């Protein structure tokens, strides 16, 4: 029974990711190491394109780093640039209040996605990075 629940959950995740990809796409993905005033960071940049016929309030993107054996080394998620307020702590109001402050991505429009991981937070060397849309609202 547990195996069926895990399998069903996996199918649901695939369906959610597929639905997200039908509304938005990541384009021009660029990953690089940077020296930011002495801090070594791994940065992921991409354009988020709205390929639907309706505005998109925000997009959540997940970045996963894997070692040479395919094991997960680090994982982090973030929002498109116009919606980065959704990822802030201490800003007054609920998540829904914050969403109201976000400038939507118009149909056919694009917004930047950027995410940085400090080398110290990665833990060990990685070989590959996976960048994917996980939510589109």
N, C-alpha and C positions, 0 to 999 in steps of 0.2 A: 504494500500500500504506500509506503514511504517513497519507493522508487517512482511510482505513478505520480505522486505529488511533485517530486523534483522534475520529472519529465514535463508535466503540465506547466509548472512554473517556467521552465526553459522555453517552452512554446510561447507562453504569454510574453516573455521578454523579447523574443524574436518578433512577435507581432507588433509590440510597442515600438521597437527600433525601426521596423519596416514602415510603420505608419508615419513615424517622424521623418524618415527619409523621403516620403512622398510629399511632405510639406516644405522641407528645407534640405539643403545640401551643403556640405563643407567643400570649399574650393581653395585652391592655392595653399595647401597645408605646408607649412615650413617649420622645421624643428632645428634648434641650434643651441649650443652652449654659449653663454655670454658671461662677461665679467662686468658685473654691475657695481662699480665703486668698491671692488675687492671681494664682493660676494659672487661666487660661481653659481650660476643658475642655468637650468635647462628650460628653454622657452619654446612654447608651441604657439604658432600664429596661424590663423586661417580666416577665410572669408565665409560668412554664413549667408547663403542666398535663399531667399524666400521663393520657392518654385510653385507655391499655391496661388489661388486667386483670392485669398483673404489675408488680412494683416496677421502677423505673428507677434504676440506680446513678448515672448522670450524663448531662448533656446538654451538648453543645458547640454554640455559636451563633456564626455569622460575621456581622460587620458590614462592609459595604462602602459607601464614599462615592464618588459620581460627580460630575464637573463638568457644566456646561451642555451639553457635547457628548456626554455619556454615557461619558466616559473615567474609568477608575478613578483616584481621587486617593489613597485610603488604604483599608487593609483590616486588620482585626484579629479574632481569635477569642477566645472565653472560655467559661467553664463556669458553670453555675448556681451560686448562692451557696453551697449546701451542699457543692459540689464544687470550690470555688475553690482548695483545696489542690493540686489536680492541675496547676495553672498556676504553681506556685511552684518556684523553683530553690533549691538548697541544703538543702531539707528532706530528711532522711535517708530512704533506701529507694527502691525502684523505683516505677515508675508503678503497678504492680499492688499494691504495699504501700500506696500512697496511696489507691487505690480502696477498699481494705478499711476505711479510716477515714471514708469518705463515708457520710452518712446518706441512704439511698435515698428517692426520691419515691414514696410509696405510690400504688396505683391510685386515680385520682380526685383525688389530691392536687396541690398546687402548690408551687413554689419560685420565688424571685426570681432574675432574671438582671440583672446590672448590668455595664456596661463603659464605661470612660471613655477618651477620646483627648485628649491635650494638643494645644492649637491649634498649637503649634510642630511637632508630629509630623505634622500633616495636610498641610502643604506648600503647598497652594493652595486657593482657595475651592471649595466643592462645592455642588451644588444638591439632590441627592437622596441618600437613605440606603436601603440594602437590608439587612434583618435577616432571617436565615434559620437554621433548624436544619440542622446538617450531620452531627451524630452523636447517637445515642441508644443508651445501653448499660444 
